[in-house]
Amino acid sequence: MTLPDAQKVQPNFRLYLITDRKVAAPRDLVDVCRSVLSTVAEAGLSSNLAIQLREKDLLGGELYKLACRLNELCQRFGAPLLINERLDIAVAVEAAGVHLPAESFPVARVREVLGKGKLIGVSTHSLDEVVSAYRNGADFVVFGPVYSPLSKGRYSQAKGVEALSDVTRSVPIPVFALGGITAERVRELSGCGAAGVAVIGAVMGAESPAQATLQLLDALSRWETQPYRQRLD
């Protein structure tokens, strides 16, 4: 059962940065995030950025230490940190929320643990998954891949902009486009109804992650349509 809108945390960010320390290598992941966060803060754009810590191969202790470091940075610069799937670590570090794969824990059960003051995002790859996530109480969804991914080959077939538009019209929660996103392609997505974009390689693999982030935020600021909340009012 979904919570009344007044009781739910509203994701205000437009850019959802997903970590991948292997793509960022040989640079240290925390250093990359620090550079991005400080640069975005200097530009007065911290409220437009959120980070998802997604390092699935790390053991619990290692991931906890990394989450502590990143959460301290995110709190310092005013950007929310979500932890991919590891509800225990999200609770332990008092992160802003959890991001769930499509076939992970039930959203309703996660809400019982986190409470209404935390964000829950869900990865989706079809309209059915998007609708299911919404009905079960997700605060937002990530949908993709819209284009062929820059850093992941797991989902080989791109969904396309038309599929993204169909999804955004089907649910009253934010939808973030993922997969092959670049600043140039952000401009192509203007008018599709998405709340923003999610990226990995476009920032983590960039020569200058901080500048790449600013370019993405600049492209997002030029979208012709209003964010989803204003469209629904």
Buried (B, 14 or more C-beta within 10 A) or exposed (E): EBEEEEEBBEBBBBBBBBBBBEBBEEEEBBEBBBBBBBBBBEBEBBBBBBBBBBBEEBEEEEBBEBBBBBBEBBBEBEBBBBBBBBBBBBBBBEBBBBBBEBEBBEBBEBBEEBEEEBBBBBBBBEBEBBBBBBEBBBBBBBBBBBBEBBBBEEBEEBBEBEBBBBBBEBBEBBBBBBBBBBBEBBEBBEEBBBBBBBBBBBBBBBEEBBBBBBBBBEBBEEBEBEBBBEEEE
